[in-house]
Amino acid sequence: MAIIKVIELMSNSNKSWEDAAQLAITEASKTIKQIKSIYIKEHSAVVDSKNKIAEYRITASLSFEVETHTKSSPKK
């Protein structure tokens, strides 16, 4: 039986919301293994003085499989 854990992440990019999502996955994968999915909960952006999007931001839920170690039954 697989155990799935979900964590919330925030990420940003100056390119796109998709890039912000990929950056979140890339950074999380440095310490988290077996990433299964990302769910984008919120999108937002920072607008510069020229009314252009300067930064794309996301809030996301990332799911990954928890490694389980089976213990052998104690010997009698």
PDB file of N, H, CA, C and O in Angstrom:
ATOM      1  N   MET A   1       0.843  -1.178   0.000  1.00  0.00           N
ATOM      2  CA  MET A   1       0.000   0.000   0.000  1.00  0.00           C
ATOM      3  C   MET A   1       0.890   1.244   0.000  1.00  0.00           C
ATOM      4  O   MET A   1       1.816   1.354   0.804  1.00  0.00           O
ATOM      5  N   ALA A   2       0.608   2.155  -0.886  1.00  0.00           N
ATOM      6  H   ALA A   2      -0.144   2.066  -1.539  1.00  0.00           H
ATOM      7  CA  ALA A   2       1.392   3.390  -0.978  1.00  0.00           C
ATOM      8  C   ALA A   2       0.785   4.461  -0.072  1.00  0.00           C
ATOM      9  O   ALA A   2      -0.435   4.581   0.041  1.00  0.00           O
ATOM     10  N   ILE A   3       1.650   5.227   0.562  1.00  0.00           N
ATOM     11  H   ILE A   3       2.641   5.129   0.470  1.00  0.00           H
ATOM     12  CA  ILE A   3       1.241   6.369   1.370  1.00  0.00           C
ATOM     13  C   ILE A   3       1.662   7.617   0.600  1.00  0.00           C
ATOM     14  O   ILE A   3       2.825   7.751   0.221  1.00  0.00           O
ATOM     15  N   ILE A   4       0.728   8.522   0.371  1.00  0.00           N
ATOM     16  H   ILE A   4      -0.217   8.413   0.679  1.00  0.00           H
ATOM     17  CA  ILE A   4       0.995   9.751  -0.368  1.00  0.00           C
ATOM     18  C   ILE A   4       0.922  10.925   0.602  1.00  0.00           C
ATOM     19  O   ILE A   4      -0.029  11.048   1.373  1.00  0.00           O
ATOM     20  N   LYS A   5       1.930  11.780   0.556  1.00  0.00           N
ATOM     21  H   LYS A   5       2.703  11.680  -0.070  1.00  0.00           H
ATOM     22  CA  LYS A   5       1.956  12.982   1.390  1.00  0.00           C
ATOM     23  C   LYS A   5       1.779  14.191   0.469  1.00  0.00           C
ATOM     24  O   LYS A   5       2.249  14.195  -0.669  1.00  0.00           O
ATOM     25  N   VAL A   6       1.097  15.208   0.975  1.00  0.00           N
ATOM     26  H   VAL A   6       0.715  15.205   1.899  1.00  0.00           H
ATOM     27  CA  VAL A   6       0.863  16.433   0.213  1.00  0.00           C
ATOM     28  C   VAL A   6       1.427  17.606   1.008  1.00  0.00           C
ATOM     29  O   VAL A   6       1.157  17.757   2.200  1.00  0.00           O
ATOM     30  N   ILE A   7       2.218  18.432   0.323  1.00  0.00           N
ATOM     31  H   ILE A   7       2.437  18.309  -0.645  1.00  0.00           H
ATOM     32  CA  ILE A   7       2.748  19.649   0.939  1.00  0.00           C
ATOM     33  C   ILE A   7       2.368  20.847   0.084  1.00  0.00           C
ATOM     34  O   ILE A   7       2.083  20.709  -1.106  1.00  0.00           O
ATOM     35  N   GLU A   8       2.365  22.013   0.694  1.00  0.00           N
ATOM     36  H   GLU A   8       2.596  22.126   1.660  1.00  0.00           H
ATOM     37  CA  GLU A   8       2.049  23.237  -0.041  1.00  0.00           C
ATOM     38  C   GLU A   8       3.335  23.994  -0.330  1.00  0.00           C
ATOM     39  O   GLU A   8       4.190  24.144   0.543  1.00  0.00           O
ATOM     40  N   LEU A   9       3.463  24.471  -1.569  1.00  0.00           N
ATOM     41  H   LEU A   9       2.768  24.349  -2.278  1.00  0.00           H
ATOM     42  CA  LEU A   9       4.637  25.217  -2.007  1.00  0.00           C
ATOM     43  C   LEU A   9       4.204  26.522  -2.656  1.00  0.00           C
ATOM     44  O   LEU A   9       3.108  26.631  -3.207  1.00  0.00           O
ATOM     45  N   MET A  10       5.085  27.502  -2.577  1.00  0.00           N
ATOM     46  H   MET A  10       5.975  27.413  -2.129  1.00  0.00           H
ATOM     47  CA  MET A  10       4.908  28.746  -3.318  1.00  0.00           C
ATOM     48  C   MET A  10       6.147  28.908  -4.190  1.00  0.00           C
ATOM     49  O   MET A  10       7.261  28.607  -3.761  1.00  0.00           O
ATOM     50  N   SER A  11       5.946  29.384  -5.419  1.00  0.00           N
ATOM     51  H   SER A  11       5.041  29.628  -5.768  1.00  0.00           H
ATOM     52  CA  SER A  11       7.063  29.550  -6.339  1.00  0.00           C
ATOM     53  C   SER A  11       6.812  30.762  -7.227  1.00  0.00           C
ATOM     54  O   SER A  11       5.676  31.213  -7.376  1.00  0.00           O
ATOM     55  N   ASN A  12       7.879  31.277  -7.812  1.00  0.00           N
ATOM     56  H   ASN A  12       8.802  30.910  -7.691  1.00  0.00           H
ATOM     57  CA  ASN A  12       7.732  32.421  -8.717  1.00  0.00           C
ATOM     58  C   ASN A  12       8.695  32.300  -9.893  1.00  0.00           C
ATOM     59  O   ASN A  12       9.692  31.581  -9.835  1.00  0.00           O
ATOM     60  N   SER A  13       8.371  33.020 -10.954  1.00  0.00           N
ATOM     61  H   SER A  13       7.561  33.605 -11.001  1.00  0.00           H
ATOM     62  CA  SER A  13       9.181  33.035 -12.170  1.00  0.00           C
ATOM     63  C   SER A  13       8.958  34.359 -12.888  1.00  0.00           C
ATOM     64  O   SER A  13       7.893  34.965 -12.772  1.00  0.00           O
ATOM     65  N   ASN A  14       9.955  34.801 -13.622  1.00  0.00           N
ATOM     66  H   ASN A  14      10.820  34.309 -13.717  1.00  0.00           H
ATOM     67  CA  ASN A  14       9.758  35.994 -14.447  1.00  0.00           C
ATOM     68  C   ASN A  14       9.335  35.628 -15.869  1.00  0.00           C
ATOM     69  O   ASN A  14       9.190  36.509 -16.717  1.00  0.00           O
ATOM     70  N   LYS A  15       9.133  34.322 -16.139  1.00  0.00           N
ATOM     71  H   LYS A  15       9.251  33.606 -15.450  1.00  0.00           H
ATOM     72  CA  LYS A  15       8.744  33.855 -17.482  1.00  0.00           C
ATOM     73  C   LYS A  15       7.255  33.546 -17.607  1.00  0.00           C
ATOM     74  O   LYS A  15       6.568  34.089 -18.473  1.00  0.00           O
ATOM     75  N   SER A  16       6.752  32.644 -16.712  1.00  0.00           N
ATOM     76  H   SER A  16       7.310  32.202 -16.009  1.00  0.00           H
ATOM     77  CA  SER A  16       5.363  32.185 -16.843  1.00  0.00           C
ATOM     78  C   SER A  16       4.930  31.425 -15.595  1.00  0.00           C
ATOM     79  O   SER A  16       5.753  31.076 -14.749  1.00  0.00           O
ATOM     80  N   TRP A  17       3.612  31.170 -15.491  1.00  0.00           N
ATOM     81  H   TRP A  17       2.943  31.453 -16.178  1.00  0.00           H
ATOM     82  CA  TRP A  17       3.113  30.348 -14.390  1.00  0.00           C
ATOM     83  C   TRP A  17       3.605  28.915 -14.552  1.00  0.00           C
ATOM     84  O   TRP A  17       3.910  28.253 -13.561  1.00  0.00           O
ATOM     85  N   GLU A  18       3.685  28.430 -15.781  1.00  0.00           N
ATOM     86  H   GLU A  18       3.437  28.968 -16.587  1.00  0.00           H
ATOM     87  CA  GLU A  18       4.186  27.079 -16.021  1.00  0.00           C
ATOM     88  C   GLU A  18       5.634  26.954 -15.563  1.00  0.00           C
ATOM     89  O   GLU A  18       6.018  25.942 -14.975  1.00  0.00           O
ATOM     90  N   ASP A  19       6.425  27.965 -15.827  1.00  0.00           N
ATOM     91  H   ASP A  19       6.113  28.787 -16.304  1.00  0.00           H
ATOM     92  CA  ASP A  19       7.822  27.953 -15.390  1.00  0.00           C
ATOM     93  C   ASP A  19       7.904  27.991 -13.861  1.00  0.00           C
ATOM     94  O   ASP A  19       8.761  27.329 -13.275  1.00  0.00           O
ATOM     95  N   ALA A  20       7.038  28.743 -13.220  1.00  0.00           N
ATOM     96  H   ALA A  20       6.342  29.281 -13.696  1.00  0.00           H
ATOM     97  CA  ALA A  20       7.010  28.775 -11.757  1.00  0.00           C
ATOM     98  C   ALA A  20       6.683  27.388 -11.202  1.00  0.00           C
ATOM     99  O   ALA A  20       7.262  26.972 -10.198  1.00  0.00           O
ATOM    100  N   ALA A  21       5.763  26.674 -11.844  1.00  0.00           N
ATOM    101  H   ALA A  21       5.292  27.012 -12.659  1.00  0.00           H
ATOM    102  CA  ALA A  21       5.420  25.314 -11.415  1.00  0.00           C
ATOM    103  C   ALA A  21       6.607  24.380 -11.602  1.00  0.00           C
ATOM    104  O   ALA A  21       6.915  23.582 -10.717  1.00  0.00           O
ATOM    105  N   GLN A  22       7.271  24.473 -12.744  1.00  0.00           N
ATOM    106  H   GLN A  22       7.020  25.121 -13.463  1.00  0.00           H
ATOM    107  CA  GLN A  22       8.426  23.613 -12.993  1.00  0.00           C
ATOM    108  C   GLN A  22       9.558  23.913 -12.019  1.00  0.00           C
ATOM    109  O   GLN A  22      10.231  22.995 -11.550  1.00  0.00           O
ATOM    110  N   LEU A  23       9.772  25.171 -11.717  1.00  0.00           N
ATOM    111  H   LEU A  23       9.226  25.916 -12.099  1.00  0.00           H
ATOM    112  CA  LEU A  23      10.805  25.538 -10.745  1.00  0.00           C
ATOM    113  C   LEU A  23      10.484  24.973  -9.355  1.00  0.00           C
ATOM    114  O   LEU A  23      11.388  24.556  -8.632  1.00  0.00           O
ATOM    115  N   ALA A  24       9.213  24.958  -8.987  1.00  0.00           N
ATOM    116  H   ALA A  24       8.478  25.297  -9.575  1.00  0.00           H
ATOM    117  CA  ALA A  24       8.815  24.375  -7.702  1.00  0.00           C
ATOM    118  C   ALA A  24       9.136  22.884  -7.674  1.00  0.00           C
ATOM    119  O   ALA A  24       9.671  22.379  -6.687  1.00  0.00           O
ATOM    120  N   ILE A  25       8.810  22.183  -8.754  1.00  0.00           N
ATOM    121  H   ILE A  25       8.375  22.594  -9.555  1.00  0.00           H
ATOM    122  CA  ILE A  25       9.097  20.750  -8.839  1.00  0.00           C
ATOM    123  C   ILE A  25      10.597  20.501  -8.830  1.00  0.00           C
ATOM    124  O   ILE A  25      11.073  19.612  -8.124  1.00  0.00           O
ATOM    125  N   THR A  26      11.338  21.267  -9.597  1.00  0.00           N
ATOM    126  H   THR A  26      10.952  21.990 -10.171  1.00  0.00           H
ATOM    127  CA  THR A  26      12.792  21.093  -9.684  1.00  0.00           C
ATOM    128  C   THR A  26      13.453  21.297  -8.328  1.00  0.00           C
ATOM    129  O   THR A  26      14.317  20.515  -7.931  1.00  0.00           O
ATOM    130  N   GLU A  27      13.056  22.333  -7.628  1.00  0.00           N
ATOM    131  H   GLU A  27      12.354  22.969  -7.950  1.00  0.00           H
ATOM    132  CA  GLU A  27      13.654  22.615  -6.323  1.00  0.00           C
ATOM    133  C   GLU A  27      13.242  21.556  -5.299  1.00  0.00           C
ATOM    134  O   GLU A  27      14.077  21.083  -4.528  1.00  0.00           O
ATOM    135  N   ALA A  28      11.968  21.186  -5.288  1.00  0.00           N
ATOM    136  H   ALA A  28      11.289  21.571  -5.914  1.00  0.00           H
ATOM    137  CA  ALA A  28      11.490  20.175  -4.335  1.00  0.00           C
ATOM    138  C   ALA A  28      12.158  18.826  -4.577  1.00  0.00           C
ATOM    139  O   ALA A  28      12.423  18.085  -3.630  1.00  0.00           O
ATOM    140  N   SER A  29      12.430  18.504  -5.841  1.00  0.00           N
ATOM    141  H   SER A  29      12.214  19.105  -6.610  1.00  0.00           H
ATOM    142  CA  SER A  29      13.014  17.194  -6.159  1.00  0.00           C
ATOM    143  C   SER A  29      14.452  17.037  -5.652  1.00  0.00           C
ATOM    144  O   SER A  29      15.001  15.935  -5.672  1.00  0.00           O
ATOM    145  N   LYS A  30      15.050  18.123  -5.206  1.00  0.00           N
ATOM    146  H   LYS A  30      14.604  19.018  -5.189  1.00  0.00           H
ATOM    147  CA  LYS A  30      16.396  18.026  -4.629  1.00  0.00           C
ATOM    148  C   LYS A  30      16.376  17.294  -3.290  1.00  0.00           C
ATOM    149  O   LYS A  30      17.376  16.694  -2.897  1.00  0.00           O
ATOM    150  N   THR A  31      15.245  17.339  -2.589  1.00  0.00           N
ATOM    151  H   THR A  31      14.433  17.826  -2.909  1.00  0.00           H
ATOM    152  CA  THR A  31      15.149  16.670  -1.292  1.00  0.00           C
ATOM    153  C   THR A  31      13.971  15.708  -1.197  1.00  0.00           C
ATOM    154  O   THR A  31      13.900  14.924  -0.250  1.00  0.00           O
ATOM    155  N   ILE A  32      13.048  15.745  -2.148  1.00  0.00           N
ATOM    156  H   ILE A  32      13.105  16.381  -2.917  1.00  0.00           H
ATOM    157  CA  ILE A  32      11.876  14.875  -2.119  1.00  0.00           C
ATOM    158  C   ILE A  32      11.945  13.933  -3.317  1.00  0.00           C
ATOM    159  O   ILE A  32      12.149  14.364  -4.452  1.00  0.00           O
ATOM    160  N   LYS A  33      11.773  12.653  -3.047  1.00  0.00           N
ATOM    161  H   LYS A  33      11.607  12.303  -2.125  1.00  0.00           H
ATOM    162  CA  LYS A  33      11.789  11.646  -4.113  1.00  0.00           C
ATOM    163  C   LYS A  33      10.357  11.189  -4.399  1.00  0.00           C
ATOM    164  O   LYS A  33       9.454  11.412  -3.593  1.00  0.00           O
ATOM    165  N   GLN A  34      10.167  10.571  -5.512  1.00  0.00           N
ATOM    166  H   GLN A  34      10.901  10.390  -6.166  1.00  0.00           H
ATOM    167  CA  GLN A  34       8.895   9.972  -5.932  1.00  0.00           C
ATOM    168  C   GLN A  34       7.746  10.981  -5.992  1.00  0.00           C
ATOM    169  O   GLN A  34       6.640  10.698  -5.532  1.00  0.00           O
ATOM    170  N   ILE A  35       8.016  12.160  -6.562  1.00  0.00           N
ATOM    171  H   ILE A  35       8.915  12.390  -6.936  1.00  0.00           H
ATOM    172  CA  ILE A  35       6.962  13.162  -6.760  1.00  0.00           C
ATOM    173  C   ILE A  35       5.958  12.598  -7.761  1.00  0.00           C
ATOM    174  O   ILE A  35       6.330  12.076  -8.811  1.00  0.00           O
ATOM    175  N   LYS A  36       4.683  12.717  -7.411  1.00  0.00           N
ATOM    176  H   LYS A  36       4.381  13.141  -6.558  1.00  0.00           H
ATOM    177  CA  LYS A  36       3.622  12.145  -8.246  1.00  0.00           C
ATOM    178  C   LYS A  36       2.810  13.187  -9.003  1.00  0.00           C
ATOM    179  O   LYS A  36       2.421  12.955 -10.148  1.00  0.00           O
ATOM    180  N   SER A  37       2.547  14.348  -8.367  1.00  0.00           N
ATOM    181  H   SER A  37       2.862  14.536  -7.437  1.00  0.00           H
ATOM    182  CA  SER A  37       1.721  15.343  -9.052  1.00  0.00           C
ATOM    183  C   SER A  37       1.868  16.706  -8.404  1.00  0.00           C
ATOM    184  O   SER A  37       2.342  16.840  -7.276  1.00  0.00           O
ATOM    185  N   ILE A  38       1.444  17.722  -9.161  1.00  0.00           N
ATOM    186  H   ILE A  38       1.058  17.614 -10.077  1.00  0.00           H
ATOM    187  CA  ILE A  38       1.371  19.083  -8.640  1.00  0.00           C
ATOM    188  C   ILE A  38      -0.010  19.619  -9.009  1.00  0.00           C
ATOM    189  O   ILE A  38      -0.478  19.451 -10.135  1.00  0.00           O
ATOM    190  N   TYR A  39      -0.649  20.266  -8.038  1.00  0.00           N
ATOM    191  H   TYR A  39      -0.269  20.403  -7.124  1.00  0.00           H
ATOM    192  CA  TYR A  39      -1.959  20.864  -8.234  1.00  0.00           C
ATOM    193  C   TYR A  39      -1.813  22.358  -7.978  1.00  0.00           C
ATOM    194  O   TYR A  39      -1.484  22.772  -6.867  1.00  0.00           O
ATOM    195  N   ILE A  40      -2.055  23.156  -8.992  1.00  0.00           N
ATOM    196  H   ILE A  40      -2.323  22.820  -9.895  1.00  0.00           H
ATOM    197  CA  ILE A  40      -1.922  24.601  -8.861  1.00  0.00           C
ATOM    198  C   ILE A  40      -3.202  25.145  -8.232  1.00  0.00           C
ATOM    199  O   ILE A  40      -4.281  25.073  -8.821  1.00  0.00           O
ATOM    200  N   LYS A  41      -3.059  25.688  -7.024  1.00  0.00           N
ATOM    201  H   LYS A  41      -2.183  25.746  -6.546  1.00  0.00           H
ATOM    202  CA  LYS A  41      -4.211  26.187  -6.278  1.00  0.00           C
ATOM    203  C   LYS A  41      -4.506  27.643  -6.604  1.00  0.00           C
ATOM    204  O   LYS A  41      -5.669  28.032  -6.714  1.00  0.00           O
ATOM    205  N   GLU A  42      -3.456  28.453  -6.760  1.00  0.00           N
ATOM    206  H   GLU A  42      -2.511  28.136  -6.670  1.00  0.00           H
ATOM    207  CA  GLU A  42      -3.642  29.886  -7.012  1.00  0.00           C
ATOM    208  C   GLU A  42      -2.592  30.389  -7.990  1.00  0.00           C
ATOM    209  O   GLU A  42      -1.456  29.914  -8.016  1.00  0.00           O
ATOM    210  N   HIS A  43      -2.998  31.353  -8.783  1.00  0.00           N
ATOM    211  H   HIS A  43      -3.920  31.739  -8.762  1.00  0.00           H
ATOM    212  CA  HIS A  43      -2.095  32.089  -9.673  1.00  0.00           C
ATOM    213  C   HIS A  43      -2.149  33.556  -9.250  1.00  0.00           C
ATOM    214  O   HIS A  43      -3.213  34.066  -8.896  1.00  0.00           O
ATOM    215  N   SER A  44      -1.014  34.225  -9.287  1.00  0.00           N
ATOM    216  H   SER A  44      -0.150  33.812  -9.574  1.00  0.00           H
ATOM    217  CA  SER A  44      -1.006  35.671  -9.086  1.00  0.00           C
ATOM    218  C   SER A  44       0.193  36.240  -9.833  1.00  0.00           C
ATOM    219  O   SER A  44       1.056  35.495 -10.297  1.00  0.00           O
ATOM    220  N   ALA A  45       0.238  37.551  -9.943  1.00  0.00           N
ATOM    221  H   ALA A  45      -0.463  38.155  -9.566  1.00  0.00           H
ATOM    222  CA  ALA A  45       1.342  38.179 -10.663  1.00  0.00           C
ATOM    223  C   ALA A  45       1.635  39.557 -10.082  1.00  0.00           C
ATOM    224  O   ALA A  45       0.765  40.217  -9.513  1.00  0.00           O
ATOM    225  N   VAL A  46       2.881  39.965 -10.243  1.00  0.00           N
ATOM    226  H   VAL A  46       3.587  39.429 -10.705  1.00  0.00           H
ATOM    227  CA  VAL A  46       3.303  41.312  -9.860  1.00  0.00           C
ATOM    228  C   VAL A  46       3.365  42.130 -11.140  1.00  0.00           C
ATOM    229  O   VAL A  46       3.919  41.680 -12.143  1.00  0.00           O
ATOM    230  N   VAL A  47       2.801  43.324 -11.107  1.00  0.00           N
ATOM    231  H   VAL A  47       2.351  43.689 -10.292  1.00  0.00           H
ATOM    232  CA  VAL A  47       2.776  44.203 -12.274  1.00  0.00           C
ATOM    233  C   VAL A  47       3.768  45.340 -12.053  1.00  0.00           C
ATOM    234  O   VAL A  47       3.800  45.951 -10.985  1.00  0.00           O
ATOM    235  N   ASP A  48       4.576  45.616 -13.074  1.00  0.00           N
ATOM    236  H   ASP A  48       4.550  45.120 -13.942  1.00  0.00           H
ATOM    237  CA  ASP A  48       5.581  46.677 -12.940  1.00  0.00           C
ATOM    238  C   ASP A  48       4.991  48.052 -13.282  1.00  0.00           C
ATOM    239  O   ASP A  48       3.801  48.167 -13.574  1.00  0.00           O
ATOM    240  N   SER A  49       5.816  49.070 -13.244  1.00  0.00           N
ATOM    241  H   SER A  49       6.783  48.977 -13.007  1.00  0.00           H
ATOM    242  CA  SER A  49       5.370  50.447 -13.475  1.00  0.00           C
ATOM    243  C   SER A  49       4.931  50.697 -14.918  1.00  0.00           C
ATOM    244  O   SER A  49       4.276  51.700 -15.200  1.00  0.00           O
ATOM    245  N   LYS A  50       5.288  49.793 -15.833  1.00  0.00           N
ATOM    246  H   LYS A  50       5.821  48.978 -15.604  1.00  0.00           H
ATOM    247  CA  LYS A  50       4.863  49.914 -17.235  1.00  0.00           C
ATOM    248  C   LYS A  50       3.632  49.053 -17.529  1.00  0.00           C
ATOM    249  O   LYS A  50       3.298  48.804 -18.688  1.00  0.00           O
ATOM    250  N   ASN A  51       2.964  48.602 -16.462  1.00  0.00           N
ATOM    251  H   ASN A  51       3.235  48.804 -15.521  1.00  0.00           H
ATOM    252  CA  ASN A  51       1.769  47.763 -16.575  1.00  0.00           C
ATOM    253  C   ASN A  51       2.024  46.439 -17.285  1.00  0.00           C
ATOM    254  O   ASN A  51       1.160  45.932 -18.001  1.00  0.00           O
ATOM    255  N   LYS A  52       3.195  45.891 -17.086  1.00  0.00           N
ATOM    256  H   LYS A  52       3.897  46.302 -16.504  1.00  0.00           H
ATOM    257  CA  LYS A  52       3.564  44.585 -17.627  1.00  0.00           C
ATOM    258  C   LYS A  52       3.765  43.625 -16.451  1.00  0.00           C
ATOM    259  O   LYS A  52       4.146  44.038 -15.356  1.00  0.00           O
ATOM    260  N   ILE A  53       3.506  42.351 -16.694  1.00  0.00           N
ATOM    261  H   ILE A  53       3.196  42.016 -17.584  1.00  0.00           H
ATOM    262  CA  ILE A  53       3.744  41.359 -15.646  1.00  0.00           C
ATOM    263  C   ILE A  53       5.242  41.205 -15.452  1.00  0.00           C
ATOM    264  O   ILE A  53       5.975  40.893 -16.390  1.00  0.00           O
ATOM    265  N   ALA A  54       5.684  41.427 -14.229  1.00  0.00           N
ATOM    266  H   ALA A  54       5.088  41.681 -13.466  1.00  0.00           H
ATOM    267  CA  ALA A  54       7.104  41.331 -13.897  1.00  0.00           C
ATOM    268  C   ALA A  54       7.442  39.997 -13.242  1.00  0.00           C
ATOM    269  O   ALA A  54       8.577  39.527 -13.323  1.00  0.00           O
ATOM    270  N   GLU A  55       6.446  39.386 -12.591  1.00  0.00           N
ATOM    271  H   GLU A  55       5.524  39.767 -12.526  1.00  0.00           H
ATOM    272  CA  GLU A  55       6.698  38.129 -11.879  1.00  0.00           C
ATOM    273  C   GLU A  55       5.405  37.326 -11.798  1.00  0.00           C
ATOM    274  O   GLU A  55       4.356  37.851 -11.425  1.00  0.00           O
ATOM    275  N   TYR A  56       5.496  36.049 -12.152  1.00  0.00           N
ATOM    276  H   TYR A  56       6.348  35.623 -12.455  1.00  0.00           H
ATOM    277  CA  TYR A  56       4.385  35.120 -12.062  1.00  0.00           C
ATOM    278  C   TYR A  56       4.546  34.305 -10.782  1.00  0.00           C
ATOM    279  O   TYR A  56       5.637  33.825 -10.478  1.00  0.00           O
ATOM    280  N   ARG A  57       3.451  34.153 -10.034  1.00  0.00           N
ATOM    281  H   ARG A  57       2.564  34.544 -10.281  1.00  0.00           H
ATOM    282  CA  ARG A  57       3.523  33.424  -8.768  1.00  0.00           C
ATOM    283  C   ARG A  57       2.452  32.344  -8.719  1.00  0.00           C
ATOM    284  O   ARG A  57       1.349  32.515  -9.239  1.00  0.00           O
ATOM    285  N   ILE A  58       2.800  31.229  -8.083  1.00  0.00           N
ATOM    286  H   ILE A  58       3.696  31.091  -7.661  1.00  0.00           H
ATOM    287  CA  ILE A  58       1.824  30.163  -7.872  1.00  0.00           C
ATOM    288  C   ILE A  58       1.873  29.687  -6.423  1.00  0.00           C
ATOM    289  O   ILE A  58       2.895  29.785  -5.743  1.00  0.00           O
ATOM    290  N   THR A  59       0.751  29.178  -5.987  1.00  0.00           N
ATOM    291  H   THR A  59      -0.079  29.098  -6.539  1.00  0.00           H
ATOM    292  CA  THR A  59       0.673  28.396  -4.758  1.00  0.00           C
ATOM    293  C   THR A  59       0.186  27.027  -5.211  1.00  0.00           C
ATOM    294  O   THR A  59      -0.816  26.917  -5.918  1.00  0.00           O
ATOM    295  N   ALA A  60       0.903  25.982  -4.797  1.00  0.00           N
ATOM    296  H   ALA A  60       1.716  26.072  -4.222  1.00  0.00           H
ATOM    297  CA  ALA A  60       0.597  24.651  -5.311  1.00  0.00           C
ATOM    298  C   ALA A  60       0.679  23.597  -4.215  1.00  0.00           C
ATOM    299  O   ALA A  60       1.372  23.763  -3.212  1.00  0.00           O
ATOM    300  N   SER A  61      -0.048  22.511  -4.440  1.00  0.00           N
ATOM    301  H   SER A  61      -0.611  22.377  -5.255  1.00  0.00           H
ATOM    302  CA  SER A  61       0.069  21.320  -3.601  1.00  0.00           C
ATOM    303  C   SER A  61       0.883  20.305  -4.393  1.00  0.00           C
ATOM    304  O   SER A  61       0.601  20.037  -5.561  1.00  0.00           O
ATOM    305  N   LEU A  62       1.886  19.751  -3.748  1.00  0.00           N
ATOM    306  H   LEU A  62       2.116  19.968  -2.799  1.00  0.00           H
ATOM    307  CA  LEU A  62       2.761  18.765  -4.377  1.00  0.00           C
ATOM    308  C   LEU A  62       2.563  17.435  -3.652  1.00  0.00           C
ATOM    309  O   LEU A  62       2.645  17.379  -2.425  1.00  0.00           O
ATOM    310  N   SER A  63       2.305  16.375  -4.400  1.00  0.00           N
ATOM    311  H   SER A  63       2.239  16.422  -5.397  1.00  0.00           H
ATOM    312  CA  SER A  63       2.127  15.066  -3.759  1.00  0.00           C
ATOM    313  C   SER A  63       3.299  14.161  -4.112  1.00  0.00           C
ATOM    314  O   SER A  63       3.835  14.196  -5.220  1.00  0.00           O
ATOM    315  N   PHE A  64       3.674  13.350  -3.129  1.00  0.00           N
ATOM    316  H   PHE A  64       3.238  13.322  -2.229  1.00  0.00           H
ATOM    317  CA  PHE A  64       4.761  12.402  -3.343  1.00  0.00           C
ATOM    318  C   PHE A  64       4.539  11.169  -2.488  1.00  0.00           C
ATOM    319  O   PHE A  64       3.879  11.216  -1.450  1.00  0.00           O
ATOM    320  N   GLU A  65       5.106  10.068  -2.948  1.00  0.00           N
ATOM    321  H   GLU A  65       5.642  10.030  -3.791  1.00  0.00           H
ATOM    322  CA  GLU A  65       4.961   8.806  -2.236  1.00  0.00           C
ATOM    323  C   GLU A  65       5.968   8.737  -1.094  1.00  0.00           C
ATOM    324  O   GLU A  65       7.157   9.003  -1.272  1.00  0.00           O
ATOM    325  N   VAL A  66       5.468   8.379   0.069  1.00  0.00           N
ATOM    326  H   VAL A  66       4.502   8.164   0.213  1.00  0.00           H
ATOM    327  CA  VAL A  66       6.327   8.234   1.242  1.00  0.00           C
ATOM    328  C   VAL A  66       6.980   6.861   1.188  1.00  0.00           C
ATOM    329  O   VAL A  66       6.312   5.851   0.970  1.00  0.00           O
ATOM    330  N   GLU A  67       8.285   6.838   1.390  1.00  0.00           N
ATOM    331  H   GLU A  67       8.827   7.659   1.567  1.00  0.00           H
ATOM    332  CA  GLU A  67       8.992   5.562   1.403  1.00  0.00           C
ATOM    333  C   GLU A  67       8.647   4.825   2.685  1.00  0.00           C
ATOM    334  O   GLU A  67       8.753   5.376   3.781  1.00  0.00           O
ATOM    335  N   THR A  68       8.242   3.598   2.539  1.00  0.00           N
ATOM    336  H   THR A  68       8.156   3.150   1.649  1.00  0.00           H
ATOM    337  CA  THR A  68       7.943   2.782   3.704  1.00  0.00           C
ATOM    338  C   THR A  68       8.934   1.636   3.765  1.00  0.00           C
ATOM    339  O   THR A  68       9.317   1.067   2.743  1.00  0.00           O
ATOM    340  N   HIS A  69       9.333   1.314   4.954  1.00  0.00           N
ATOM    341  H   HIS A  69       9.022   1.776   5.785  1.00  0.00           H
ATOM    342  CA  HIS A  69      10.266   0.217   5.168  1.00  0.00           C
ATOM    343  C   HIS A  69       9.548  -0.843   5.987  1.00  0.00           C
ATOM    344  O   HIS A  69       9.084  -0.578   7.095  1.00  0.00           O
ATOM    345  N   THR A  70       9.462  -2.040   5.433  1.00  0.00           N
ATOM    346  H   THR A  70       9.839  -2.255   4.532  1.00  0.00           H
ATOM    347  CA  THR A  70       8.810  -3.114   6.175  1.00  0.00           C
ATOM    348  C   THR A  70       9.800  -3.731   7.129  1.00  0.00           C
ATOM    349  O   THR A  70      10.943  -4.023   6.777  1.00  0.00           O
ATOM    350  N   LYS A  71       9.340  -3.921   8.329  1.00  0.00           N
ATOM    351  H   LYS A  71       8.411  -3.684   8.614  1.00  0.00           H
ATOM    352  CA  LYS A  71      10.177  -4.541   9.348  1.00  0.00           C
ATOM    353  C   LYS A  71       9.866  -6.030   9.383  1.00  0.00           C
ATOM    354  O   LYS A  71       8.708  -6.440   9.313  1.00  0.00           O
ATOM    355  N   SER A  72      10.905  -6.817   9.490  1.00  0.00           N
ATOM    356  H   SER A  72      11.846  -6.484   9.547  1.00  0.00           H
ATOM    357  CA  SER A  72      10.679  -8.257   9.593  1.00  0.00           C
ATOM    358  C   SER A  72      10.165  -8.563  10.995  1.00  0.00           C
ATOM    359  O   SER A  72      10.494  -7.874  11.960  1.00  0.00           O
ATOM    360  N   SER A  73       9.365  -9.595  11.082  1.00  0.00           N
ATOM    361  H   SER A  73       9.098 -10.155  10.298  1.00  0.00           H
ATOM    362  CA  SER A  73       8.813  -9.960  12.393  1.00  0.00           C
ATOM    363  C   SER A  73       9.942 -10.436  13.305  1.00  0.00           C
ATOM    364  O   SER A  73      10.883 -11.085  12.848  1.00  0.00           O
ATOM    365  N   PRO A  74       9.846 -10.112  14.592  1.00  0.00           N
ATOM    366  CA  PRO A  74      10.915 -10.493  15.533  1.00  0.00           C
ATOM    367  C   PRO A  74      11.022 -12.006  15.667  1.00  0.00           C
ATOM    368  O   PRO A  74      10.023 -12.723  15.644  1.00  0.00           O
ATOM    369  N   LYS A  75      12.251 -12.468  15.807  1.00  0.00           N
ATOM    370  H   LYS A  75      13.063 -11.885  15.826  1.00  0.00           H
ATOM    371  CA  LYS A  75      12.488 -13.908  15.949  1.00  0.00           C
ATOM    372  C   LYS A  75      12.251 -14.322  17.393  1.00  0.00           C
ATOM    373  O   LYS A  75      12.575 -13.585  18.324  1.00  0.00           O
ATOM    374  N   LYS A  76      11.687 -15.497  17.566  1.00  0.00           N
ATOM    375  H   LYS A  76      11.423 -16.095  16.810  1.00  0.00           H
ATOM    376  CA  LYS A  76      11.401 -16.025  18.919  1.00  0.00           C
ATOM    377  C   LYS A  76      12.430 -17.018  19.326  1.00  0.00           C
ATOM    378  O   LYS A  76      12.357 -17.567  20.426  1.00  0.00           O
TER     379      LYS A  76
END
